[in-house]
Amino acid sequence: MTRRIDRQPETAADTRFFDLRESGYTGWIDQDGYAVAGPPAWPTSTADTADTAEAAEAADGDGDGDEW
């Protein structure tokens, strides 16, 4: 029996994921099916976000103000 929506056999990570959810866990789960304390590191200030946006636009290079 599988709990995957595509009916493929469950991997070990799938089993851990579904077991956590069925036990009532509502927190973060990583790609390997383990409970984690929170999301990965995100920019914590607007300065960090602005630097990231500017770097993305610089990499984009078309000067239209978007990052893609």
C-alpha positions in Angstrom: 0.0 0.0 0.0 1.2 3.5 -0.8 0.1 6.9 0.4 1.6 8.8 -2.5 -0.9 10.5 -4.8 0.8 9.0 -7.9 0.5 5.5 -6.4 4.2 4.8 -6.8 5.9 2.8 -4.0 6.9 4.9 -1.0 10.5 5.8 -0.5 12.0 5.9 3.0 11.6 9.7 2.9 8.0 9.4 1.9 7.3 7.0 4.8 8.9 9.4 7.3 6.9 12.3 5.8 3.5 10.6 5.9 4.2 9.1 9.4 5.0 12.6 10.7 1.8 14.1 9.2 -0.4 11.3 10.3 0.9 11.6 13.9 -0.2 15.3 13.9 3.1 17.0 13.2 2.4 20.3 11.3 5.9 21.8 11.3 8.6 21.9 8.6 9.8 18.6 7.0 13.0 18.5 5.0 13.5 16.8 1.6 14.6 13.6 3.4 11.4 13.4 5.4 12.8 14.5 8.8 11.2 17.1 11.0 13.2 20.4 11.2 13.0 23.4 13.4 12.2 25.9 10.6 12.9 27.0 7.1 16.4 27.4 5.7 18.1 30.7 6.2 16.3 33.6 4.5 17.3 37.2 4.3 16.6 38.8 7.6 16.6 42.5 6.7 15.5 44.7 3.9 19.2 45.5 3.2 19.8 41.7 2.6 16.8 41.5 0.4 17.7 44.6 -1.6 21.2 43.3 -2.1 19.8 40.0 -3.4 17.4 41.8 -5.8 20.2 44.0 -7.1 22.4 41.1 -7.6 19.7 39.2 -9.4 19.0 42.2 -11.7 22.7 42.6 -12.4 22.9 39.0 -13.4 19.8 39.4 -15.6 21.5 42.4 -17.2 18.6 43.7 -19.3 18.0 46.8 -17.2 14.2 46.5 -17.1 14.0 46.2 -13.3 12.9 42.6 -13.0 15.1 39.7 -12.1 14.3 37.4 -15.0 
